[in-house]
Amino acid sequence: MQLKGTRPYFIRAIYEWLVDADFTPYLLVDAYWPGCELPQQFVEDGRIVLNVMPSAVRDLVLGNEAVLFSARFGGMPMAIQVPVGAVLGIYAKENGEGLFFEATEYSPEPPPIAEAEPAIEKAAKPRPFLSVVK
């Protein structure tokens, strides 16, 4: 498995720091990222803020590929799945301190159709190259 970036490690570190400091950790999430399983009724402008305080969630996993947990929304239990690329930030509710990420570090997985391109079309595409500009 190839690691894509540092984001999952920073998420875990900031989460631990916030909990140790008795702050309420919030995740800012791109709700339209492929693979997100979120309560869509709480999405605003394509984003959602999730309270991931230990007393607010169950079975929290801050993994290298996704953040997983279960929580109640409007009294209804729901399993939440947030791919790491969808996490735009993790910060304290109380003062906004935390870490926000560049959207360009990760990109959504290409749709399955891209995998089905014929080999001839792939071979016909020009290869990228670098040139020195002075």
C-alpha positions in Angstrom: 0.0 0.0 0.0 1.4 3.4 -1.0 0.7 6.3 1.4 -0.7 9.3 -0.2 0.2 12.0 2.2 0.6 13.3 5.7 -3.1 14.2 6.3 -4.2 11.1 8.3 -1.2 11.6 10.6 -2.0 15.2 11.2 -5.6 14.4 11.8 -4.7 11.9 14.5 -2.1 14.3 16.1 -4.4 17.3 16.2 -7.3 15.1 17.5 -5.2 13.9 20.4 -4.0 17.4 21.2 -7.5 18.8 21.2 -8.9 16.0 23.4 -5.9 16.3 25.8 -6.6 20.0 26.1 -10.3 19.4 26.8 -11.4 21.0 23.6 -14.2 19.7 21.4 -12.7 18.4 18.1 -14.6 19.3 15.0 -14.0 17.9 11.5 -14.7 20.1 8.5 -15.7 17.8 5.7 -16.3 18.1 1.9 -19.6 16.4 1.9 -19.6 15.7 -1.8 -16.4 13.8 -1.8 -16.8 10.3 -3.3 -17.2 7.6 -0.6 -18.6 9.9 2.1 -21.4 8.5 4.1 -22.9 11.5 6.0 -26.3 12.8 7.2 -27.1 14.9 4.1 -29.8 16.9 5.9 -27.0 18.7 7.8 -24.8 19.6 4.8 -24.5 23.3 4.0 -22.8 24.7 0.9 -21.3 21.2 0.2 -19.7 21.0 3.7 -20.5 19.5 7.0 -19.0 20.0 10.5 -18.8 16.9 12.6 -18.3 16.8 16.4 -15.9 13.9 17.0 -15.6 14.4 20.8 -15.2 11.0 22.5 -18.5 11.4 24.3 -20.3 12.3 21.0 -19.2 9.3 18.9 -18.7 5.6 19.2 -16.1 3.3 17.7 -14.0 6.2 16.3 -11.2 5.1 13.8 -8.8 7.7 12.5 -7.4 5.5 9.8 -5.0 6.2 6.9 -7.8 5.9 4.3 -10.9 7.1 6.2 -12.3 8.4 9.4 -15.1 6.0 10.7 -17.5 6.3 13.6 -21.1 6.0 14.6 -23.1 8.8 16.1 -26.7 10.0 16.4 -28.1 12.7 14.2 -31.6 14.0 15.1 -31.8 11.0 17.5 -31.1 8.4 14.7 -28.0 6.3 14.8 -25.8 6.5 11.7 -22.5 5.0 10.6 -20.2 7.8 9.3 -17.5 7.3 6.7 -15.2 10.1 5.7 -12.4 9.4 3.3 -9.2 11.2 4.4 -9.2 13.4 1.3 -12.6 14.8 2.3 -11.3 16.1 5.6 -10.7 19.8 5.1 -9.7 20.6 8.7 -9.8 19.5 12.3 -10.1 22.3 14.9 -11.4 23.2 18.3 -15.0 24.3 18.6 -14.1 26.6 21.5 -11.4 28.8 19.8 -11.0 27.6 16.2 -7.4 26.4 16.7 -6.4 23.4 14.7 -5.2 22.6 11.2 -6.8 23.1 7.8 -5.7 21.3 4.7 -5.1 22.2 1.1 -7.7 20.6 -1.1 -5.1 19.7 -3.7 -3.1 17.1 -1.6 -5.7 14.5 -2.4 -8.0 14.0 -5.4 -11.0 11.8 -5.6 -10.5 8.4 -7.2 -11.3 8.4 -10.9 -14.6 7.0 -11.9 -14.7 3.4 -12.9 -15.2 4.4 -16.6 -11.6 5.8 -16.7 -10.3 2.3 -15.9 -12.2 0.8 -18.8 -10.4 2.9 -21.5 -8.9 0.8 -24.2 -5.2 0.3 -24.1 -4.8 1.9 -27.5 -6.3 5.2 -26.3 -4.0 5.2 -23.3 -0.9 4.6 -25.4 -1.9 7.4 -27.8 -1.9 10.0 -25.1 1.2 12.1 -25.0 3.5 11.6 -22.0 4.0 14.5 -19.6 7.4 16.2 -19.7 9.3 18.9 -17.9 11.3 21.6 -19.6 13.6 24.3 -18.2 12.2 27.8 -18.5 14.6 30.7 -18.1 
